[in-house]
């Protein structure tokens, strides 16, 4: 079976467990990818009843990044729900439940304790603030300077996955008329209604770059 994005991110994280950047990138992939959540029974369309596993005195929901891995784990046809990792974390918020990823069926088998699930839910729930710049305007525009490599990589990956929502993007250093100098990412020819999704993607790139 070919390596998945989560397999790769997990492998990089485990090479050096003290590498905060690799750990953040793993959680970023976990939030983005589609996960298959093992259920106790078929969903009625309104509620989900995840199958809870007891591991070392804590409760965990079993999730898999491929449907075949879930089937290998259960060795039978089992009910599941497919959703992004960010939705799984949001669903488990306040429940005191962790996530067990690919238990026993992949090299990315990993226990994510309840506290880490709460942290992930908090990170992906953060929304960028919409503001108006009517009172101040850009005075000068220059090439960006000193942008961390981790942020550039994260932005590149996020914007690649947002293909079709905007025509192009430009990163620049801008000096405003009030003297503030900031880095600005301009998204050009955004599709109507896509502004919020694009802003959240950029916001997550900032969060998971460790800045």
Backbone torsions as a table, in degrees:
resi	resn	phi	psi	omega
1	UNK	NA	133.5	-177.7
2	UNK	-69.9	154.3	-178.9
3	UNK	-69.2	136.1	177.6
4	UNK	-93.2	170.9	177.7
5	UNK	-60.5	-38.0	178.7
6	UNK	-70.8	-37.5	175.3
7	UNK	-56.6	-47.3	-177.1
8	UNK	-65.2	-44.7	-179.5
9	UNK	-65.4	-39.0	177.9
10	UNK	-65.6	-42.1	179.4
11	UNK	-60.8	-44.5	179.6
12	UNK	-63.7	-39.9	179.8
13	UNK	-64.8	-40.8	-175.8
14	UNK	-75.7	-15.7	176.2
15	UNK	-63.2	-32.2	177.9
16	UNK	-151.3	98.7	-174.9
17	UNK	-68.8	-10.2	176.2
18	UNK	-92.8	-0.3	-179.4
19	UNK	-81.9	100.9	-176.5
20	UNK	-64.5	-34.4	-178.8
21	UNK	-64.5	-45.5	179.5
22	UNK	-64.5	-36.8	178.7
23	UNK	-65.3	-43.5	178.3
24	UNK	-63.2	-39.7	179.5
25	UNK	-65.4	-34.5	176.3
26	UNK	-63.4	-46.7	-179.3
27	UNK	-67.8	-30.5	175.4
28	UNK	-64.4	-45.5	177.2
29	UNK	-62.4	-41.6	-179.3
30	UNK	-59.5	-40.2	-179.5
31	UNK	-68.0	-32.2	-171.9
32	UNK	-84.8	-38.3	-168.5
33	UNK	-75.3	159.5	173.6
34	UNK	-78.8	130.4	179.4
35	UNK	-117.4	148.7	178.4
36	UNK	-107.5	112.9	-174.0
37	UNK	-94.8	122.9	179.2
38	UNK	-71.1	128.7	-178.9
39	UNK	-109.6	156.7	175.3
40	UNK	-74.1	-36.0	-179.5
41	UNK	-151.3	173.3	-179.1
42	UNK	-62.6	140.4	178.3
43	UNK	-74.1	146.0	176.4
44	UNK	-89.8	5.7	179.2
45	UNK	96.0	-21.1	-179.3
46	UNK	-109.5	-33.6	-177.9
47	UNK	-130.4	155.1	176.4
48	UNK	-119.0	143.4	179.1
49	UNK	-124.2	84.2	-177.9
50	UNK	-62.7	147.7	176.0
51	UNK	-78.8	114.2	-175.9
52	UNK	-92.0	130.3	177.5
53	UNK	-105.5	138.3	177.9
54	UNK	-94.5	117.0	-179.6
55	UNK	-132.6	119.0	178.4
56	UNK	51.1	40.6	175.2
57	UNK	82.6	1.5	178.0
58	UNK	-119.9	157.0	179.4
59	UNK	-96.2	138.7	-178.6
60	UNK	-133.9	145.4	171.0
61	UNK	-96.6	130.5	179.6
62	UNK	-84.9	125.1	177.7
63	UNK	-128.7	153.2	-176.6
64	UNK	-137.1	144.7	-179.6
65	UNK	-92.8	3.8	170.7
66	UNK	-143.5	141.6	-179.8
67	UNK	-62.0	-35.8	-179.7
68	UNK	-63.1	-32.0	179.5
69	UNK	-70.4	-37.3	175.5
70	UNK	-62.1	-45.2	-179.5
71	UNK	-63.7	-38.3	177.6
72	UNK	-63.5	-38.3	-179.0
73	UNK	-68.3	-44.3	-176.0
74	UNK	-83.5	-22.9	-176.9
75	UNK	57.1	27.9	178.6
76	UNK	-162.9	170.2	172.9
77	UNK	-75.4	119.0	-175.1
78	UNK	-128.5	148.6	178.4
79	UNK	-70.5	144.9	178.5
80	UNK	-152.2	165.2	174.1
81	UNK	-125.8	136.4	178.8
82	UNK	-102.1	126.6	179.1
83	UNK	-160.2	163.3	179.6
84	UNK	-70.0	159.0	178.2
85	UNK	-60.9	-34.8	179.5
86	UNK	-64.5	-34.5	177.6
87	UNK	-72.5	-35.7	176.2
88	UNK	-61.5	-46.8	-179.9
89	UNK	-61.9	-42.2	179.1
90	UNK	-63.5	-39.5	-179.6
91	UNK	-63.4	-34.2	-174.8
92	UNK	-91.2	-4.8	-177.9
93	UNK	-56.6	130.4	177.7
94	UNK	78.8	2.3	-177.3
95	UNK	-94.9	-11.4	-176.6
96	UNK	66.7	31.9	-176.3
97	UNK	-119.2	137.6	177.8
98	UNK	-97.0	-175.8	178.3
99	UNK	-122.4	131.5	170.6
100	UNK	-109.7	119.1	-175.4
101	UNK	-94.7	126.8	174.4
102	UNK	46.8	52.5	-174.9
103	UNK	-62.0	115.0	173.4
104	UNK	72.2	6.5	-175.3
105	UNK	-124.8	2.9	-177.2
106	UNK	-159.1	157.0	177.2
107	UNK	-64.8	-17.0	180.0
108	UNK	-90.2	18.0	173.3
109	UNK	-54.8	126.5	-173.6
110	UNK	-158.5	137.7	176.0
111	UNK	-95.5	124.3	177.8
112	UNK	-112.3	106.5	-173.2
113	UNK	-67.4	162.7	-178.2
114	UNK	-53.2	-39.2	-179.0
115	UNK	-63.5	-37.8	178.5
116	UNK	-70.3	-33.9	176.3
117	UNK	-65.2	-42.2	177.4
118	UNK	-61.5	-42.6	179.2
119	UNK	-62.4	-45.0	-179.3
120	UNK	-62.5	-43.1	179.2
121	UNK	-61.2	-39.2	179.2
122	UNK	-66.6	-40.6	-178.5
123	UNK	-64.7	-46.1	-175.4
124	UNK	-79.4	-13.8	177.8
125	UNK	-83.2	-15.8	-179.0
126	UNK	-63.2	128.1	-177.7
127	UNK	-112.1	138.8	175.3
128	UNK	-67.8	150.7	-177.7
129	UNK	-93.7	130.9	177.0
130	UNK	-83.7	127.2	-179.3
131	UNK	-130.7	167.9	178.4
132	UNK	-113.1	140.8	178.3
133	UNK	-111.6	32.4	-176.7
134	UNK	-62.9	-32.1	-173.8
135	UNK	-87.0	-21.7	179.3
136	UNK	-129.5	145.3	-178.0
137	UNK	-131.4	153.0	176.6
138	UNK	-59.3	133.2	179.2
139	UNK	-102.4	-41.4	176.7
140	UNK	-136.2	150.3	177.2
141	UNK	-127.4	131.2	-177.0
142	UNK	-139.9	164.5	176.2
143	UNK	-60.2	147.2	179.1
144	UNK	-67.2	149.8	-179.7
145	UNK	-129.5	136.3	172.3
146	UNK	67.2	24.6	177.2
147	UNK	-72.3	124.5	-177.0
148	UNK	-58.1	142.4	-179.9
149	UNK	-59.2	-37.4	-179.4
150	UNK	-61.2	-39.0	179.6
151	UNK	-69.8	-41.3	179.6
152	UNK	-61.0	-42.5	179.2
153	UNK	-64.0	-42.9	-179.0
154	UNK	-66.4	-41.8	177.5
155	UNK	-63.0	-43.0	-179.3
156	UNK	-59.4	-44.2	-179.0
157	UNK	-68.9	-42.9	-178.9
158	UNK	-63.3	-45.8	-176.6
159	UNK	-70.6	-31.4	176.7
160	UNK	-63.6	-39.0	179.8
161	UNK	-75.3	-14.5	178.4
162	UNK	-97.7	17.2	-179.3
163	UNK	-54.5	134.5	-178.9
164	UNK	99.8	-18.3	178.9
165	UNK	-86.4	-18.6	177.9
166	UNK	-153.1	158.2	-177.8
167	UNK	-75.9	-43.3	-178.8
168	UNK	-162.9	174.7	179.7
169	UNK	-140.7	145.7	178.4
170	UNK	-131.7	130.5	176.1
171	UNK	-105.0	127.4	-176.3
172	UNK	-145.0	162.1	171.2
173	UNK	-99.6	125.4	-173.5
174	UNK	-119.8	135.6	171.1
175	UNK	-107.4	122.5	-178.2
176	UNK	-87.3	167.2	-177.7
177	UNK	-65.6	-18.0	176.8
178	UNK	-91.9	7.3	176.0
179	UNK	94.9	-9.8	179.2
180	UNK	-69.3	138.4	176.8
181	UNK	-118.7	120.1	-175.2
182	UNK	-138.9	161.8	169.5
183	UNK	-85.4	136.8	-178.9
184	UNK	-129.3	132.8	173.8
185	UNK	-105.8	115.0	179.4
186	UNK	-100.1	124.4	176.9
187	UNK	-101.8	118.2	-169.5
188	UNK	-102.9	138.0	179.5
189	UNK	57.3	46.7	176.6
190	UNK	-67.7	143.5	176.7
191	UNK	-66.9	140.1	178.1
192	UNK	-54.0	128.7	179.9
193	UNK	88.9	-7.1	-177.8
194	UNK	-91.2	-4.4	-173.9
195	UNK	-58.5	-43.3	-178.8
196	UNK	-62.9	-44.7	180.0
197	UNK	-64.2	-39.8	179.0
198	UNK	-66.9	-41.6	179.4
199	UNK	-64.1	-39.9	178.4
200	UNK	-66.0	-37.1	178.8
201	UNK	-63.4	-44.4	179.0
202	UNK	-66.4	-39.5	178.9
203	UNK	-60.9	-41.8	178.2
204	UNK	-66.5	-35.4	176.6
205	UNK	-59.6	-41.0	177.1
206	UNK	-64.7	-46.1	-177.3
207	UNK	-60.7	-49.7	-173.3
208	UNK	-85.8	-1.6	171.9
209	UNK	-81.6	-10.9	177.8
210	UNK	88.3	5.0	179.6
211	UNK	-75.0	NA	NA
